[in-house]
Amino acid sequence: MWEDRYSSSDDYVFGTAPTQFLLDHDQHLITGQSALAVADGEGRNSVFMAENGLRVTALEFAPTAIARAHDLAAAKGVTLDIRQTDVLRDTWPAETYDLVAGIFIQFVGPDGRRIQFQRMKDATKPGGLVMLHGYTPKQLEFGTGGPPFRENMYTDVILRAAFVGWDILECRAYEREVQEGRGHSGMSALVDFVARKPE
């Protein structure tokens, strides 16, 4: 499905600028640290992290998206380690990354989400961060991006329950106008989540 979506577009579906979430939380983008961008799409977020001096690995399945991410990285003069990966089936490195980011990765329901979150937690170094950004169920009223499935959306309860024992630095739902390519355009119901893995 995602390859079809990317390949049927002549341009970047979600634009080339990073999500506002990363701009709002750039204090966590620390030069020299390692980062993993999960289901990174066309590279706008992993490229931004690399521009901030992180050593970035990006996981993505769709070949067209990977090619565009390589092009964007080259245009910005940064290097990415992009791995063609099925994030639910392929293995991930364990306790490797200072920062693991999942931005608009709500293409799975509750069962897939449990796998995603567990793999993100496992890939994070002790003391490292997981950063999640996505939609709340109210997004279905706006219809300006994301899946049309309530069960795929994040709530405070879902996120806190998934990271019990972690230091939750932020878990905030809000509404904001989003203009991130044709894929995300208009008033949106969002949630930001940042948590630190126990040492």
Steps between C-alpha positions, in 0.01 A plus 500: 500500500767750599714433194194563285436827679855624459551379145174654379623844609747707299612683813555448871163395644569658841738772382870533574485711816511319835187461705431784741532245781875472441538876480315533830721236665837575344658519846502119488697493172852486640802512271696176495222282634341212309139505381258256343214631283226236477297468179664821388339538157668746266761613750389845611537421869814285490672760281414773750644293784817446298520874432501542878807279529349165591613169349172385351372160395164503320270201455263505202340239276391688186773520231373831357508660844852370561622643169350839586658491845841438342440792261395730783800405712733568207335836435545596867857370514442241772544124527234250604511126556170406334393138536218343303309337784162356584482651849262233628689198369869577459741512793624829647825571686464475879588783742684687225347848475495809721177612332228296331237704315165384366325784318159436344549122503134416567457260210434208739230411751548397864683171430749659261541798731605272786770353276611847383523638851682197640757512222548873554555443871740214435702707249549786748813517713452521877452870570393564141178654372200382305314780323155439350281739306164415355126548496236465770154356422362851446701506176219299343283813524758709315593244234813693407745210509565165658306175485119494520511252788433605860685195633825623338496831685692584818354604833665603825396167653645292214834680503547504876404133528749405228789667685438408861822538697644759264542867595228671297627848416200601290162356409289781354198503271414819309361636175700691241495592132740272315640562152739215421462422133175371354499210747446711811310821434256682727390519862615187681457325835852408614690349788867538596667238718858491631623240749842402639603138543619406850875478542 
